[in-house]
């Protein structure tokens, strides 16, 4: 794993934690309980290494300090992971890396710091013995110093052995024991793919993005974005469950127990051997561990890549993507991996923004006099919508129009509001709802108005007069109705209702 880029000044003052849970550790104080050398097993399931913690640069042997300083300066010189340009002198490296808390991964079983000094005095080659290092320090001073940051360095000879992942897991174990409650990685260049995969797999969230902040050596003609990672600390983690699969694979392949296996673990491995099978892998790849016809994936980075590949085929939701993975693969907490992939998916993020923009636009569009939204309205002094937002907005509008058409087709008669139900005749609600407008020109189109266009409108002095005294009905406009006799209704009110009903039917036929 390449290191996590930092924002702090390597030559600036060292901050110690002065907020959060008590007690506050003074500079170079002894390590709290629970912070002790931690033995780990590398990816090959055979090689043992130890992560040794240090609370001050004075505890680190000078030869080891010089080797790690040289490794960091090599990384700075590459110009792709750290923002610094100038190499860091040895006298500045010690306080920068180990000024608050640092840890070093050393090959073999190392009991304590004293043994590290003994290795240095007896001429051990750190290029072969030292696998990597990381530090933990406050990300902010003072009142926010309970939020920590970390920097990571994998040595040149330890690449592709799972060192970065193991240091990341140990970081999550040590940081809350040191009193920190939240971790922030300020600047992880998105081109640092290995580092991004590890933090994604370890439950970190991408809480921000800094556009074009990296002028990196490998990308001379472009500015690279950086990702800001964040994660709560102190959550229960079950890394052992992922290691279990690697141990089963080792047992099936070699016919012997992994190093450090106790009696209970040996019994579990024998039982697991009856359920799991080991099939030959592709050329150049390890054998495949199978459970009930599904390939078992134990490496978190591979889990994330599989979930991302399957999700990107259709950009389905959590349940759909999880189900598609579960047909072919097996690992612990597939759904959590899928959730992390979807949160980090730029296409899905853009789609969600588009849907939100469409909803917001529908909620703020001005209405026409009839109460419907005006799709051609665009607020002034606002940026134009992105293509994704436009697609989402148009789709939402089309869906809304289709729903309205279906609803209108399902209602053969209008439901008259209670404030108008004293009219003993069928009325167009659009006419009544628009009665507060100044003129008929402001009203939405109505079949009654359309039917009456161009027709003479007789004066009706008294609607309660006898139907026989009403003026003659308007002549029919269609030749098919000629010669048809129409009897008058007994009262003027009923006659008017009959004529309006007939006009509505005519308008419907013409439409």
N, C-alpha and C positions, 0 to 999 in steps of 0.2 A: 504494500500500500504506500502510495506517495503521501507526503505529509499534508496536513491541513494548513492552508495559508492563514496568516495572521494579520492583524491590523495594528498591534501594539508596537512601540518603539523598542527594539532590542537593547538600546542603550539607556532607556528611561528608567525611572524608579520602579522598584518591585512592590506590588500591592499584595497585602495579606488580607485574609477574610476578617472583616469587622462587623458583619451583619449576619442575620440568620441565627441558628441555634448556638447556644453556649456549650462549652467554653470556646473563646476565640484563640486560635493557636498563635503564639508569638513566633517571630522569625527564627528559623533553625530549631524549632521545638521538636522534642521526640515525637515519633509517629503515634497517632491514637490507636487504641485497641482495634483489632480487626484488620489493620494494615500490616501485612506480613508477606514475605516471599511466597509467590504463588506458582505452583508447578503446573505446567501445561504440556500437552502433547501436540506435535505438529501434524500437518495434514496427512503425512504418511502413516500416522497412527503408531509409529515406533519411536521416533525421535523425541526425547524429553528435553524441555527447556524450563527455565525458571525466570519469572519476572520479579526483580528485586527492587523494592522501593527505597528512595532516598529523600531526606527532608532538607538537605542543604548541599551546595556544591562542594563543601569541605569534606563531605563523606565519600565522594566519588574519587577513586584513584586517578592520579593525574594522567597516566597513560590512557585510561579509558575515556577520560574527559577530552583529551586531545584527539582521540580517534573519532568520537562522536562529533566534535567540532568540525573536523575535516569532512565528515559525511554530510553535515548540514551545509557547509560551504560548497560542496559539490552540487548539492540540490539547488542552492541559490544560483550557482553558475549556469546550470541547465536552463533556468529562467522560465519554468513552466508551472511551478507549484507555489513558490513563496514570492511575495511582492518585493522583497528586498533586492537591491541590485549589488551592493557591495558586500564582500565577504565579512564575516563576523570574527573579530580577533578572539583568541582563546580566553583572554581575561574578561571579555564581555559575554562569551558563550556560557560560562559557568553560572553566573547570576541569572541570565536570561532563561536558561533551560531548567536549572535545578534550584532557582532562588526560592520557590515556595514548596514545590513537590515534583519529583521526577522519578521515573522508573526505567529500568534497563532490562531487556530480555537477553539472558545469557544461556548458552548451550549447556545442557547437563543439569544435574540436581545440585542447586546452590542453597545452602542452609541459611546464610545471613550475609551481612555486609562484610564481616571479617573475612569470610571465605573469598569474597571478591578481591579484597586487598591482597590476600595470599596468592591468588591467581596472577595478579599484576606483578607482585614481587618475584614470582617464579618464571616470569617471561612468557606468559600465555599470549598467543596471537589473537588480538581482539578482532582482527579481520575475519577470523574463522569462528571465534567464540561468541562475539557480540552480534545479535540478530536484529536488534532495533531498540528504540527508546521512545518514551512519550512523557509529557509533563501535564500537570493540572494546576491552574492558577485562576484567580478571579478575573472575570471578563470586564468588570467595572470596578471602580474604587468605592470605598465608603459604604453608603446605605444599600448599594446593590451588589456588594462584593460576594454575596452568597450565590450569585450566578457565575458559573465557571466556564473556562475555555480550555481547550487542549491542543497540543501540537504533537504530531506523530512523525516518526522517521524510521523507515525500514532500510537496513544497510544493503549495500550492493550485492553481497553474497547470499542474502536471505530472501530474495524475491521469489514469488510463486510457491511459497511453503506454508501459507496460512498465517504468517506472522502478524500482518495488519489486522486481521479479524480477531485474533487472540488478544492483541493489545487493546482493541476496541471494546471487547467484552470485559477486560480487566479494568479499563477506564470507567465503565459503567458500574463496576463493583467498588472501586476505590473512591470515586467522587462523592457519593452520598455519605460514606464513612468519614470523609473529611469535612462534612458539614454543608455541602452544596446541595441545592434543591433543584437547580435547572442548569442545563448546559447549552451553550451557544457556540457554533462554529461560524465565525463572521464572514469568511471569505474562502469558499471552496470553488475553484474554477471548474466550470462545467466540462471542460476538456479533461479534467482529472477523473476519468471514468471509474477507475478502480476504487478510488476513495469514495466517490458518490455511491457506488454499489454497496459498499460496506455500510455506510451510514443509513442508506435506505433500508438495508436488511436488518439493521440493529434498532429499528423503530424510530429513527430521527425523522422529523417532519421538515419539509422545505418551507420555511416560514417567510422567505423573501428572496428576491433576485436583484442583483446590482447590475444594471445594463452597461455593457461595454467597459468594464473597469479593469480588464486584464490586457496589458500590452505585452504578450508573451513571445518568447523567442521562436517557438515553433509555429507561430501564427503571425508573421511580420506584417501582413497586409490587412489585418482585422483586429478589432477589439473584442475580447472574449467576455461573456457574462460570467458572473460568480453567483453561487447559491449560498444562502444563509440557512443553516440547519439549526433546529432547536429541539430539545427533548426534556421532559420531566425526568428527574432522577429518583431513585429509591423504589421504583416499581419492581415487582417480583418478576424475575426472568427465569426462564427454563432452558438454559443453554444445554444442560445435560441431555435433554430429550433429543436434541439434534445430534449430539455426539454418539448417542446410542446406535444409530444406524451405521456410523463408521466402524464402531466396534463389532457389530454383527457382520459387516462385510469382511473385516479383518479375520474374524474367527472362521467364517466359511471358506475363505481363500487359503488360509495358512494352517488351519486345523489346530491352532493353539490360541491361548487367551492373550489379550493385549497386556502390556506392561501395567502393573498396578492394580489388576483386577482382583477383588476379594472373593470370598466364597459365594456371597449372594449374587454378585455380578456374574460369576462363572455359571451359576445355576440358571440365571436369566438367559445367558448366551446359548446354553445347551437347549433350553426350551424354544428360543427364537429360531434355532436352526431347523426345527420341524415345520416352520411356517414360511420361512424365507428361502429363496433360491438365488444363486449367483449365475448369471448368464454372461457369455463372452461379450465384451464391448466392441465398439468400432476400432479399426486399426489406430493405434496410438493413444487410445483412451482406456480408462479403467473398466473393469467388469461391471455389469449392471446388476444391482440388487433389486429383486422382484418380490412383491407381496400380492398374492391373489391376482396375478396377471398385470399388475401395475408397477411401473418403475419407481423405486424409492429414491428420492432426491434429498440428500443430507446437507449439501452445501448451500448456504443461504444466498450466496450470489447467484448460483445456478437457479435456485427457486425463483428469485426475482426476475431473472432473464426469461425463464419459461412463462411466468405469469404475464410479463410485459408483451412477449411475442404473441401469446394467445389473445390477450386483450386487444392488441392493435389490429387484429384481423377484422374485428367487427365493432370494437369500442362498446362492448356490452357492459351491463351493470355488474355489481358484485356477485349476485347469485348466478347469473348466466356464465360469467367467466370462471367462477369457482367450479360450477358443474362441468364445464368443458375440461378444466384441468383434472378434476377428480376421475374422469373417464380413463385417463392415461397415466397419471402420476399419483404418488402418495408422499406427503410429508406433514409434519405437525403444523397446525394453524394455517392452512391454505388460504382461508378467507382473510386473515390479517395481511398476508402477502399481497393478495389481490387488492385489498383496500388501499394499501400503500402505493401500488402501481397506479390505480385510478386517480389517487390524489396527486400523483406526480405527472400524470398524462397531460401534455400541453393541449392536445386536441379536445379532450373532455373538458378541460378548464376553460378553453375558449368557447366551447358549446354552452357550458353553464352560464358564462358571461353573456352570451347571445340571448339565451332564454330569459335571463334576468333583465336584459335591456329591452327585450320585446314586451315583457310584462310591465316594466316601468313605462314604456312608451304608450302601451294601451291604456294605462291608468291615467296618463297625463295628456292624452290627445284631446283637443277641443271637440265638442259635439256639434252636429248639425241641428237645425231647428227641430228635426224629428227625434233627436235623442241619440242618434248613432254617431260613432266616431268618424272623424274625417281622416282617411288614410293618407291624404296628400299633404297634410299639415307637417311642417318641419320647423321647430323652434329656431329663432334667430340666434346668432352668436354661439352656436353649439357645433362641435366637430361632427362631421358626417359619420354615419355608422360604418363599422368594419364589414367586410363581405359576410363574415360569419353571423354578425348581428342582423344584417339585412335578411339573410336566409331564414334565420330563426323568426324574425318579425313577420316576414311574408307567410311563412308556414303557419304561424299562430293566427294571423288574420284570416287565412284561407280556412283553417279549422273552425274558427269562430263563425265565419259566414256559412259554412256547410251545416254547422249545428243549428244556426238560426233558420236555414231553409227547411231542415227536417222538422224542427219544432213547429214552423208555420204550416207545413203540410199535414201535421198530425192534429191540428186544430181547425175543424171545419167551420166553427162559429166563434165569434169573439166573446170573451167574458167581459161583461160591462162592469166597471167599478161601481161600488155601492153608491157613490155620490151622484151617479147618473142613472140609477136604476128606476127612477120615477118616470122615465120616458117609456111609454107603452109602444115601442117600435124598435126594430133593429137599427143600431147606430154604428158608425165607423169610429172605433176608439181613437184613431189618429185625429179625427175632427175634434172630438171632445177634449183629448189631452192637449191639443194645441189651441184651445179656446182662449188662452191668455195672450196669444200673439196679436200684434197690432192689425194685421190684415190677412186675407186668405192667401196672399202671395207668399207669406212666410210658412204656410202649411206644407207638409210633405204630400206627395201625390196621393190621390184617393180615387178609387173607382167611381164614386158618386160624382165627384167634381169632373172627372174625365168624361163621364156619360153626359153631363150637362153642358159641356162646352159647345157653344154655337147654337144652343136651343133657346127658343123664347121662354121666358119665365113669367107665367101669368101671376097677377096679383091675387092674393087670397085674403080678403078682408076679414073673414070669420071662418076658422077651421071647424067650428061646430055646426055650421049651417048644413042644410040637407045636401046630400051628394048630388041631387038632381040639379042644384043651382050652381055647381062648379063649372068653370069654363071647359070647353072641349079639350080632350087630351092632345098632346103634341103628336103630330103625324109621325108614323113609323118611318125610320130611315132605311129600312131594308125592304126590298121588293117581295121577299118571301113572306112578309107579314101583311101584305096588302090583301084586302078583302076579309080580314079576320075581324069579327065584331067583338067589342069589349064592353061588357056591362059595367055600369058604375057601381061603386060600393055604396052601402046605405048611408055612411057618414063621411064627412070631408076628411077626418083623421084617417080612417081606414083607406079611403081612396088615395090619399097622399102616400101612405105606406105601400099600397099596391103599386103605385107608379114608381116609387123609389126602388122597390124590389125589382121591377121590370127593367129599370135603367141599369141597375147593377148587373143583372144577367146579360144585358146587351153589351155592357163594357167588358165583361168577362169573355164573351164570345169574340169580341173584336181584338182582345189582348192575346 
